[in-house]
Amino acid sequence: MLRIQQFNNVPANLLLFQVGWFACVLSGAAERPWIGALIAMCIVAMHVLRADAPRSELKLMLCAVAIGAIFDSVLVWQNWVAYPSGILVPHTAPYWIVLMWPLFATVLNVSLRWLRGRWGIAALAGAVGGPLAYLGGHRLGAIQFSNEAAALIALAIGWAVFTPLLLALSQRFDGYARMFGARAS
């Protein structure tokens, strides 16, 4: 059962994620990606520092960065997506989109904690939510699809795999276990 303090953390956690998402996407579209990146890093840092076990939470964030950097760079390398700004190394994902992965990871041990063990629902949520987020980024001008169908299929498959994987990693690296009355890993 969620205590009041825990419930209050869920809306704040979701709100901060959305603020970070919009900051990254809108600043990427405006060719000022450093603004969104800075906001995302601040949100991630606040999340890690508030954790009961910051080291565990930091490990989760680093796993998310690695997964996201590789996955989004493959999409760029395959020429399915392109970005107008923030590319530091040619044929790789821009830094602002890579920083959205640890931003997403901030909701795993708080708002999306209930998805643990519900791998089918997590895969379905990823398969739908992941492509929709990128489609939203496309509509806001931060992402360009050179082959929209291929990109959306790849995104659906990738997020169907990575959402349960990240949730499993969040169980292993749960910096918020004590806050939610769970056993720490």
N, C-alpha and C positions, 0 to 999 in steps of 0.2 A: 504494500500500500504506500502510495506517495504521501510524504508529509508536506505540509504547506510550504516549507522552505524549498523543497525539491520542486514542487509545482511552479513556484515563482521563478525558478531557474529555467524551466522549459520555455516559457514565452520569451524571456530575455535571450536565451540561447538561440532560438529561432530568429528573433528580430536581428540580433547581431550578425548571424549568418546572412540574412537577406540584405542587410546594410552593406556587408562586405562584398556580396555577389554583385549588387548593383554598382558599387563603387568600382570594382574591377572592370565590369563590362562597359559601363559608361565612360570611364576614363580611357579604357582601351580603344573604344570607338572614337573618342575625341583626340586620339594620338597623344595622350598624356598618361600612359599606363602606370607611371611611377606613383600617381596619386592613389589609385585603387590598390596597388601593391603595398603601399605604406599603410593604408587603412586595414587591409587584410592581415598584414604582419602584426599590427597593433591588436587586432581582435584575437588572433592566434596566441600572441604573447599573453594577453589578459587571461585567456582561457587556460593556458598552461600554468600560469602563476596562481590562479585560483584553485587549481586541483589539489586534492589531498596528497597525491603522489605525482608531483610535476614531472619527474623523470620518466615515469611510465607514459604519461600523456605526451611528452616530447617525443618519445620513441614512436608512438602512434603517428604523430605529425610527420616525422621523418619517413616513415613507411609510406604514408600518403603522398608525400612529395616525390619519392622515388617511383611509385606506381604511376602517378599522374604525369611526371616528366616523360617517362617512357611511352605511355599510352598516347598522350597527346602529340608527342613528337612523331610517333608512327603514323598518326593521321595526317600530319603535315608532310612527312616523307612520302606517303602514298599519294600526295597531292589531292586529298579529299577535302581538306580544310586549309584556309589561309587566314592570316591575321594582319591587320593594317599597322600594328605597332607592337613594340615590346620584344622583338626578336633579337636575342643577343648573339646566337649562333645560327647561321643559315641552315634551313631544313629541320629546325627543331621548334618546339612549342615556345611561345613567348613566356617570359617570366610571370606575367600577371595571371595567365591561365594556370600555370603550374602552382602558383600560390593559392589558387582556388581549391586545390585538393586538400591541403591541411585546413583550410577554412571549412570545407565540407566535413573533415574529420572532427571538427569541434562539436558537431551535433551527434556524433556516434555514441558517446558515453553519457549524453544528457537526453536530448530530444528523441533520438532514434534508438535509445536503449531497449525499448520494448520490442524491437525487431530481432533481437538476438534469439537464435534458435528457430526463428521463423524464416528459414533460408529461402523457401519458395516465394514467400511474400516479398522478401528483401530483393530477390532476383527480379521479380516482376516490377517492383517499385523502381529499381535501377534501370531496367529495360525501357520503362516509360519515362521516368523522371530525368534520366541523363540526357537522352536526345531532346527532350522538351527544353531543358536548360540551354543547350547549345543552340537550339532553334530560336529561343528567346534572345540569345546573344547575337545571332544572325540578324534577327529583325531589328535589333538596336544598333546594328552596324559594327559590331566588334569582331564578327566572324564572317568569313566568306566561304561558301561551299562551291567547289568546282564540280563536284559530282554529289549532289544533295542526297540522292537515294543511297549510294554506296556509303556516304558518311553517316547517314542516320542508321543504316543497318549495322555498321561497325560500332557506332556509339551504343546502340541497343544491346548488342552482344557484349561489348566491353563492360558497360555498366551493369549488365545482368550478372557478370562474373565478379566485377570489382566491388559491388555493394556488399554481397555476402562475405567476400574476402576481407574487406575493411571492417565489417562488423565482427568477424572472427578475430581479427587483430585487435579490435577495440576491447574484446573480452580479455585478451592476453595483456594488453597494455591499458588497463583501466585506472586512470588517475582519479576517478570520481566514485570508486566503489564504496568507500566509507560514507560518502554523502548520501548515497542511495541505499545504504544498509546492506550492501552486498559484500561478499568476501573479496578482499584484494588478491590479485594474481601475483 
